[in-house]
């Protein structure tokens, strides 16, 4: 007995409901674009961008032209970001306002094409793999994509991909309501006919940014002690994980920690493009299994497309316009961003138009300072519970790169968090140029703040700081004698900050030095001459003991 060929569709398709009986109007492509990117508020300063899963967002504003007739219309905004948060969208400029807003849930896809062509004619082309001859004929689609793709032709009813020959379906039109790009639509009631300029503003998921700094140590400043010039260059790295590009956009970057309670990822609900998955048993039966488990039709060339264009799919060729996406990013634009206040946040406005490309990263220079006044500062801790005579080895001092974020020091602009790479020059006689000295990270620094960046441990400066008394006086109001032994093996003097103890725990007496509170510690800064060791004796006592 001859068994009928069987075709199975492995994925169901959800069909959008038909549009209301209103005139459907397509808004023009954007005539103006503005993109404001907010970074992921939960990403730490030393955490790199996650290119595969960015968790920041953007505020996108699109200006478009629309021509309306008197009465009710549905306006379609094609090409919005797939990460669009539909509930955040606002449309301004319509003479009658909005009645209803909708986010189209289905994109142009093989499954959507089959569903939209139900009961209509398509062209099926089969190519004989032995002769290469292609034969085309008309057929009518009799099933939806979720019920097995069955066509009715002059030979009767047959399932696609079950003939054992390479097959291609060609559609002469795109079904109404389908688009290759995400669509947002609004219903409006216009009191009169006319053309209007409207603005669509919305939040979109799938963006992020970070700052990257490159610092190069320059010449010493005469008469300024240990101070030197620092060349500082910073780039903003932008990330767009959406499948849509925003070309020639006005670009803004928001720095600072934004309190975000909404689940923008969950609210985005991007539209779907359902594939057409067909599995067929051309021989045998479904119970026996297919004797050709790896059956795949050989690739064939579809007939020349109609003037409408063509889109390739698994077994489908669509004569509709194909959207071209940029796969590679243009070289980074060298421009400098301008800083503005936005409440407690900072807004950096890029003066030139920027292409925020789909699935891409871009870098924009926002800071370039040639002569930032900076210095190295060494830091060591004192432990009142240790005894100086225990014979412990001195510990390497920590190194800080120190400056102040003001105009006098060559800065005076908000510095957003990010990673920094520090280079130091080598002797001109070696010809090796600047060499990597350290890597570190910045938190957000406002104007006027002290900037102190940890850059590692010193190999030239050491400290041993502990209790110099052999009597235990814990819990008493008596003063403990302390001693710090500091060694500098550099050929130039250095400044070292001694952290004497928490300000809330101890009272300190340090002869001939000013004690100040820094980051919760009582501290002093002392100078150690080149290639020398200095001892400092001082006292402390418990601030809370009786």
C-alpha positions as CSV (number, residue, x, y, z in Angstrom):
1,X,0.0,0.0,0.0
2,X,1.3,3.4,-0.9
3,X,1.8,5.6,2.2
4,X,1.1,9.3,2.0
5,X,4.0,11.6,2.6
6,X,3.8,13.4,6.0
7,X,5.0,16.9,6.8
8,X,5.3,18.1,10.4
9,X,5.7,21.7,11.6
10,X,7.7,21.9,14.8
11,X,6.8,25.4,16.0
12,X,3.4,27.0,16.5
13,X,2.9,30.6,15.3
14,X,0.8,33.2,17.1
15,X,-1.1,35.4,14.6
16,X,-1.8,38.9,15.5
17,X,-5.4,40.1,15.6
18,X,-6.7,42.0,12.6
19,X,-6.4,45.8,12.7
20,X,-9.5,47.9,13.5
21,X,-11.4,49.4,10.6
22,X,-9.4,52.6,10.5
23,X,-7.2,54.1,7.7
24,X,-3.7,52.7,8.1
25,X,-1.0,55.4,7.6
26,X,2.8,54.7,7.6
27,X,4.8,57.4,9.3
28,X,7.9,58.5,7.3
29,X,11.4,57.2,8.3
30,X,12.9,59.4,11.1
31,X,13.9,62.8,10.0
32,X,15.7,63.4,13.3
33,X,17.0,61.1,16.0
34,X,18.1,61.5,19.6
35,X,19.6,58.7,21.6
36,X,20.4,59.1,25.4
37,X,22.2,56.0,26.8
38,X,22.0,55.1,30.5
39,X,24.6,52.5,31.7
40,X,23.8,49.4,33.7
41,X,23.4,50.8,37.3
42,X,24.4,47.4,38.8
43,X,27.7,47.1,36.9
44,X,30.8,47.8,39.1
45,X,33.5,50.2,37.9
46,X,36.0,47.3,37.3
47,X,33.4,45.1,35.5
48,X,33.6,45.2,31.7
49,X,30.8,45.7,29.3
50,X,28.8,42.5,28.6
51,X,28.5,42.6,24.9
52,X,26.2,39.6,24.8
53,X,23.8,40.8,27.5
54,X,23.9,44.6,28.1
55,X,21.6,45.6,30.9
56,X,21.5,49.4,30.4
57,X,18.8,51.2,28.5
58,X,18.3,54.2,26.2
59,X,15.8,57.0,25.8
60,X,15.1,57.3,22.1
61,X,13.3,60.2,20.4
62,X,12.3,60.0,16.7
63,X,10.9,62.9,14.7
64,X,8.7,61.7,11.7
65,X,6.3,63.1,9.2
66,X,2.7,61.8,8.9
67,X,-0.2,62.7,6.6
68,X,-3.6,62.1,8.1
69,X,-7.2,62.3,6.8
70,X,-10.0,63.7,8.8
71,X,-11.4,61.1,11.2
72,X,-9.7,58.1,12.8
73,X,-6.5,56.6,11.6
74,X,-3.9,54.0,12.7
75,X,-0.3,55.4,12.4
76,X,2.5,52.8,12.0
77,X,6.0,53.7,13.2
78,X,8.2,51.1,11.5
79,X,11.8,50.5,12.6
80,X,11.6,51.2,16.3
81,X,14.0,49.4,18.6
82,X,13.2,45.7,19.2
83,X,14.0,46.4,22.9
84,X,11.3,49.1,23.0
85,X,9.4,49.4,26.3
86,X,6.0,50.0,24.8
87,X,4.3,51.3,28.0
88,X,6.9,54.1,28.1
89,X,6.1,55.5,24.6
90,X,4.8,59.0,24.2
91,X,3.7,60.5,20.8
92,X,3.5,64.3,20.6
93,X,2.4,66.6,17.7
94,X,-0.8,64.8,16.7
95,X,-3.7,67.3,16.4
96,X,-6.2,64.9,18.1
97,X,-3.9,63.0,20.5
98,X,-3.9,59.2,20.8
99,X,-6.8,56.8,21.4
100,X,-4.9,53.6,21.7
101,X,-1.3,52.3,21.5
102,X,-0.1,48.9,20.2
103,X,3.2,47.0,19.9
104,X,3.1,44.7,16.9
105,X,4.0,41.3,18.1
106,X,4.9,39.5,14.9
107,X,7.6,40.3,12.3
108,X,8.0,39.2,8.7
109,X,9.2,35.6,8.8
110,X,8.7,32.3,6.8
111,X,6.0,31.2,9.2
112,X,4.2,34.5,9.1
113,X,4.4,34.5,5.3
114,X,2.7,31.1,5.1
115,X,0.0,32.1,7.5
116,X,-0.6,35.4,5.6
117,X,-0.8,33.5,2.2
118,X,-3.4,31.0,3.4
119,X,-5.9,30.4,0.5
120,X,-3.7,32.4,-2.0
121,X,-1.4,31.4,-4.8
122,X,2.3,31.0,-4.5
123,X,5.0,29.7,-6.9
124,X,6.8,26.5,-6.1
125,X,10.0,25.7,-8.0
126,X,11.6,22.3,-7.9
127,X,15.1,21.7,-9.3
128,X,16.2,18.3,-10.5
129,X,19.6,17.7,-8.9
130,X,20.7,15.4,-11.7
131,X,19.9,17.7,-14.6
132,X,19.8,21.1,-12.9
133,X,16.5,21.9,-14.7
134,X,14.1,24.1,-12.6
135,X,10.3,23.7,-13.1
136,X,7.9,26.2,-11.6
137,X,4.1,26.0,-11.1
138,X,1.3,27.8,-9.3
139,X,-0.1,26.3,-6.1
140,X,-2.5,27.4,-3.4
141,X,-1.6,27.4,0.3
142,X,-4.1,25.2,2.1
143,X,-2.7,25.0,5.7
144,X,-1.2,27.4,8.2
145,X,2.4,27.0,9.3
146,X,1.4,25.3,12.6
147,X,-0.6,22.6,10.8
148,X,1.9,21.3,8.2
149,X,2.6,23.2,4.9
150,X,0.3,21.6,2.4
151,X,-0.2,23.1,-1.2
152,X,-2.8,22.4,-3.8
153,X,-1.4,22.3,-7.3
154,X,-2.5,20.7,-10.6
155,X,-1.2,17.4,-9.3
156,X,-3.4,17.6,-6.2
157,X,-2.6,18.1,-2.5
158,X,1.1,17.7,-1.4
159,X,3.3,18.6,1.5
160,X,6.3,20.9,1.0
161,X,9.7,19.2,1.2
162,X,8.3,15.8,0.9
163,X,8.9,15.3,-2.8
164,X,12.6,14.5,-2.3
165,X,13.6,17.3,-4.6
166,X,15.1,20.8,-3.7
167,X,12.1,23.2,-3.4
168,X,11.7,26.9,-3.3
169,X,8.5,28.9,-2.6
170,X,8.2,32.4,-4.0
171,X,5.6,34.9,-2.7
172,X,4.7,37.8,-4.9
173,X,3.7,40.1,-2.0
174,X,4.1,40.6,1.7
175,X,0.8,40.0,3.6
176,X,-0.8,43.1,5.1
177,X,0.4,44.0,8.6
178,X,3.8,42.3,8.4
179,X,7.1,44.2,8.5
180,X,10.7,43.2,8.4
181,X,11.3,45.7,11.3
182,X,9.6,46.1,14.6
183,X,6.5,48.3,14.4
184,X,4.8,50.5,17.0
185,X,1.3,51.9,16.1
186,X,-1.1,54.4,17.6
187,X,-4.7,55.1,16.9
188,X,-5.7,58.8,16.6
189,X,-8.7,61.0,15.7
190,X,-7.8,64.0,13.5
191,X,-10.2,66.9,13.3
192,X,-8.9,67.8,9.9
193,X,-6.7,66.5,7.1
194,X,-3.1,67.6,6.9
195,X,0.6,66.7,7.3
196,X,2.1,66.8,10.7
197,X,5.5,66.5,12.3
198,X,5.3,64.1,15.3
199,X,7.8,62.9,17.8
200,X,7.8,59.4,19.2
201,X,9.8,59.0,22.5
202,X,10.4,55.8,24.3
203,X,12.7,53.7,26.5
204,X,14.5,50.7,25.0
205,X,16.4,47.9,26.6
206,X,19.7,46.5,25.4
207,X,22.2,49.4,25.6
208,X,25.2,50.2,27.8
209,X,28.3,52.4,27.9
210,X,31.5,52.8,29.9
211,X,34.5,55.2,30.0
212,X,38.0,54.0,29.3
213,X,41.0,56.2,30.3
214,X,44.6,56.3,29.0
215,X,47.1,58.3,31.1
216,X,50.7,58.9,30.3
217,X,53.2,60.4,32.8
218,X,54.9,63.5,31.4
219,X,57.6,65.8,32.5
220,X,58.3,67.0,36.1
221,X,57.0,70.4,37.0
222,X,59.8,72.7,38.1
223,X,59.4,74.1,41.6
224,X,56.4,71.8,42.3
225,X,58.2,69.1,44.2
226,X,57.0,65.6,43.2
227,X,54.3,66.9,40.8
228,X,54.4,66.0,37.1
229,X,52.2,66.5,34.1
230,X,49.8,63.8,33.1
231,X,48.3,63.4,29.7
232,X,44.8,62.0,30.1
233,X,42.6,60.8,27.2
234,X,39.2,59.2,27.8
235,X,36.9,57.3,25.4
236,X,33.2,56.5,25.8
237,X,32.5,53.0,24.6
238,X,28.8,52.7,23.4
239,X,27.0,49.3,23.1
240,X,23.7,48.7,21.2
241,X,22.5,45.1,21.3
242,X,19.3,45.9,19.3
243,X,19.0,44.9,15.7
244,X,18.2,48.5,14.6
245,X,20.7,51.2,13.8
246,X,20.1,54.9,14.7
247,X,22.1,56.8,12.1
248,X,23.1,60.4,12.4
249,X,21.7,60.6,15.9
250,X,22.2,63.3,18.5
251,X,24.0,61.3,21.2
252,X,23.9,61.9,25.0
253,X,25.5,59.9,27.8
254,X,24.2,59.9,31.4
255,X,26.8,59.4,34.1
256,X,26.0,58.7,37.8
257,X,24.1,56.1,39.7
258,X,20.4,56.0,38.7
259,X,17.9,54.3,40.9
260,X,16.0,51.9,38.6
261,X,13.1,49.9,40.0
262,X,11.3,48.9,36.8
263,X,12.1,45.6,35.0
264,X,12.8,47.1,31.6
265,X,13.9,43.8,30.2
266,X,10.6,42.2,31.1
267,X,8.6,45.1,29.9
268,X,10.4,45.2,26.5
269,X,8.8,42.0,25.1
270,X,10.5,42.1,21.7
271,X,8.5,41.0,18.7
272,X,9.0,37.5,17.3
273,X,10.0,36.3,13.8
274,X,8.8,32.7,13.7
275,X,10.8,30.3,11.5
276,X,9.3,27.6,9.4
277,X,10.5,24.2,10.6
278,X,9.5,21.3,8.5
279,X,10.3,17.7,9.1
280,X,9.3,15.1,6.5
281,X,9.5,11.3,6.1
282,X,9.7,11.0,2.3
283,X,10.0,7.2,2.5
284,X,8.8,4.5,4.9
285,X,6.4,5.6,7.6
286,X,6.5,7.7,10.7
287,X,6.6,4.7,13.0
288,X,9.6,3.2,11.1
289,X,11.5,6.4,11.2
290,X,13.0,8.2,8.1
291,X,15.7,6.3,6.2
292,X,17.2,9.7,5.5
293,X,17.6,11.3,8.9
294,X,19.9,14.0,7.6
295,X,17.7,14.9,4.7
296,X,18.2,18.4,3.6
297,X,17.5,19.9,0.1
298,X,20.5,21.0,-1.8
299,X,20.8,24.8,-2.1
300,X,19.4,26.2,-5.3
301,X,19.2,29.6,-6.8
302,X,15.8,31.1,-6.8
303,X,14.3,32.7,-9.9
304,X,15.2,36.4,-10.4
305,X,13.3,38.5,-7.9
306,X,10.6,40.9,-8.9
307,X,11.3,44.7,-8.7
308,X,10.1,44.5,-5.1
309,X,13.3,42.7,-4.0
310,X,13.9,39.3,-2.4
311,X,14.4,37.8,1.0
312,X,15.9,34.3,1.4
313,X,14.5,31.8,3.9
314,X,14.8,28.0,4.5
315,X,12.5,27.0,1.6
316,X,11.0,30.4,0.9
317,X,11.9,33.3,-1.3
318,X,10.0,36.5,-0.6
319,X,9.7,39.2,-3.3
320,X,9.7,42.0,-0.6
321,X,12.3,44.6,0.2
322,X,15.3,43.3,2.1
323,X,16.8,45.5,4.7
324,X,20.6,45.9,4.5
325,X,22.3,46.0,7.9
326,X,25.8,47.4,8.5
327,X,28.0,44.6,9.8
328,X,31.1,46.7,10.6
329,X,31.5,49.9,12.5
330,X,33.1,52.9,11.0
331,X,36.3,54.2,12.7
332,X,35.6,56.0,15.9
333,X,34.8,59.7,15.7
334,X,37.3,61.9,17.5
335,X,35.1,64.5,19.1
336,X,34.9,65.9,22.6
337,X,31.7,65.5,24.6
338,X,30.3,68.5,26.5
339,X,29.2,68.2,30.2
340,X,25.9,69.3,31.5
341,X,24.1,68.9,34.9
342,X,21.0,66.7,35.0
343,X,19.9,66.9,38.7
344,X,22.4,64.8,40.6
345,X,23.5,63.1,37.4
346,X,25.8,64.3,34.6
347,X,24.9,64.4,30.9
348,X,27.7,64.3,28.3
349,X,26.5,65.7,24.9
350,X,28.4,64.6,21.8
351,X,28.5,67.7,19.5
352,X,28.6,65.7,16.3
353,X,26.0,63.4,14.9
354,X,26.9,59.7,15.6
355,X,25.7,56.4,14.0
356,X,24.6,54.1,16.8
357,X,24.9,50.9,14.8
358,X,22.9,47.7,15.3
359,X,24.6,44.9,17.2
360,X,27.7,47.1,17.5
361,X,30.1,49.0,19.7
362,X,31.4,52.5,19.1
363,X,34.0,54.8,20.8
364,X,33.7,58.5,21.1
365,X,36.5,60.7,22.7
366,X,35.1,62.9,25.4
367,X,38.2,64.1,27.4
368,X,41.6,65.1,26.2
369,X,43.8,66.9,28.8
370,X,47.5,67.4,28.1
371,X,48.7,68.8,31.4
372,X,46.9,67.3,34.4
373,X,49.0,68.1,37.5
374,X,49.4,64.8,39.4
375,X,51.8,63.1,41.8
376,X,52.5,59.7,43.4
377,X,51.6,59.2,47.0
378,X,52.6,56.2,49.1
379,X,50.4,54.7,51.8
380,X,51.1,52.5,54.8
381,X,49.1,51.3,57.8
382,X,49.9,51.2,61.5
383,X,48.7,48.5,63.8
384,X,48.5,49.4,67.5
385,X,48.1,45.7,68.4
386,X,51.5,44.7,66.9
387,X,54.8,45.1,68.7
388,X,57.7,46.7,66.8
389,X,60.2,44.2,68.2
390,X,58.5,41.1,66.8
391,X,61.0,41.1,64.0
392,X,58.4,41.3,61.2
393,X,59.6,42.3,57.8
394,X,58.6,45.7,56.6
395,X,55.6,45.8,54.2
396,X,55.6,47.3,50.8
397,X,53.7,50.6,50.7
398,X,50.7,51.0,48.5
399,X,50.9,53.6,45.6
400,X,48.3,56.1,44.7
401,X,48.0,58.4,41.7
402,X,46.8,61.6,43.2
403,X,45.3,64.8,41.7
404,X,42.3,67.1,42.2
405,X,39.4,67.4,39.8
406,X,39.5,71.2,39.3
407,X,40.8,73.7,36.8
408,X,43.9,74.5,38.7
409,X,45.0,70.9,38.3
410,X,44.1,70.8,34.6
411,X,40.7,69.0,35.0
412,X,37.4,70.5,36.2
413,X,35.1,68.1,34.4
414,X,33.0,65.2,35.9
415,X,34.9,61.9,35.5
416,X,32.5,58.9,35.0
417,X,33.5,55.5,36.3
418,X,35.7,53.3,34.1
419,X,39.0,51.6,33.7
420,X,42.4,53.4,33.4
421,X,45.7,52.3,31.8
422,X,48.7,54.2,33.0
423,X,52.0,54.5,31.0
424,X,55.3,55.8,32.1
425,X,58.1,57.1,29.8
426,X,61.4,55.3,29.5
427,X,64.8,56.9,28.9
428,X,65.3,58.4,25.4
429,X,68.5,56.4,25.1
430,X,66.6,53.1,25.2
431,X,64.2,54.1,22.4
432,X,61.5,52.0,23.9
433,X,58.9,54.8,24.4
434,X,56.2,54.7,27.1
435,X,55.7,51.4,28.9
436,X,52.7,50.0,30.8
437,X,53.0,51.0,34.5
438,X,49.6,50.0,36.0
439,X,45.9,49.5,35.4
440,X,43.2,50.7,37.8
441,X,39.6,51.8,37.9
442,X,37.8,55.0,38.6
443,X,34.5,55.6,40.4
444,X,32.5,58.6,39.5
445,X,34.3,61.8,40.5
446,X,32.5,65.1,40.6
447,X,34.2,68.5,40.1
448,X,36.3,69.6,43.1
449,X,36.8,66.1,44.5
450,X,40.2,64.6,45.4
451,X,41.1,61.9,42.9
452,X,43.2,59.1,44.4
453,X,43.6,55.9,42.4
454,X,45.3,52.8,43.6
455,X,47.9,51.6,41.2
456,X,49.6,48.7,43.1
457,X,52.4,48.1,45.6
458,X,55.7,49.8,45.6
459,X,59.0,48.0,45.0
460,X,61.0,50.9,46.5
461,X,59.1,52.2,49.6
462,X,58.6,50.0,52.7
463,X,57.1,50.6,56.1
464,X,57.0,49.0,59.6
465,X,54.6,50.7,62.0
466,X,53.6,49.2,65.3
467,X,53.5,49.5,69.1
468,X,56.9,50.3,70.5
469,X,56.1,49.6,74.1
470,X,56.5,46.1,75.6
471,X,53.6,46.6,78.0
472,X,50.0,45.7,77.2
473,X,47.7,48.6,77.9
474,X,44.5,47.5,76.0
475,X,41.3,49.0,77.4
476,X,43.0,51.7,79.4
477,X,43.2,55.5,78.8
478,X,47.0,55.4,78.9
479,X,48.9,56.5,75.8
480,X,50.6,53.8,73.7
481,X,54.0,54.6,72.3
482,X,54.1,53.9,68.5
483,X,57.0,53.9,66.0
484,X,57.0,54.0,62.2
485,X,60.2,53.0,60.3
486,X,59.9,54.1,56.7
487,X,62.4,53.3,53.9
488,X,62.7,55.0,50.5
489,X,65.0,53.3,47.9
490,X,64.1,55.8,45.1
491,X,66.6,58.3,43.8
492,X,64.2,61.1,44.7
493,X,62.3,62.0,47.8
494,X,58.7,60.7,48.2
495,X,55.6,61.5,50.3
496,X,54.1,58.8,52.4
497,X,50.7,58.8,54.1
498,X,50.6,57.0,57.4
499,X,47.2,55.8,58.4
500,X,47.4,55.9,62.2
501,X,44.0,54.4,63.1
502,X,40.2,54.9,62.7
503,X,39.1,58.3,63.8
504,X,36.3,56.9,65.9
505,X,38.6,54.5,67.9
506,X,41.7,56.5,68.8
507,X,43.1,59.8,69.9
508,X,46.5,60.6,68.3
509,X,49.5,62.8,69.2
510,X,52.0,63.1,66.4
511,X,54.8,65.6,67.0
512,X,55.5,68.3,64.4
513,X,52.9,66.9,61.9
514,X,49.3,67.8,61.2
515,X,46.9,64.9,61.8
516,X,43.9,65.0,59.4
517,X,41.0,62.6,58.9
518,X,41.0,61.0,55.4
519,X,38.5,58.3,54.4
520,X,37.7,57.6,58.1
521,X,41.4,57.3,59.1
522,X,43.5,59.7,61.2
523,X,46.5,60.3,58.9
524,X,49.7,62.2,58.5
525,X,51.8,62.8,55.4
526,X,55.6,62.7,55.8
527,X,58.5,63.1,53.4
528,X,61.2,60.4,53.1
529,X,64.4,61.6,51.5
530,X,66.0,59.7,48.6
531,X,67.7,56.4,49.5
532,X,67.1,56.9,53.3
533,X,65.2,55.5,56.2
534,X,63.3,57.7,58.7
535,X,61.8,56.8,62.1
536,X,58.8,58.6,63.6
537,X,57.7,58.2,67.2
538,X,54.2,59.1,68.3
539,X,51.3,58.2,70.7
540,X,47.8,57.1,70.6
541,X,45.1,55.9,73.1
542,X,41.7,54.3,73.0
543,X,39.1,57.0,72.6
544,X,36.3,55.0,74.4
545,X,38.3,53.3,77.3
546,X,37.6,54.5,80.8
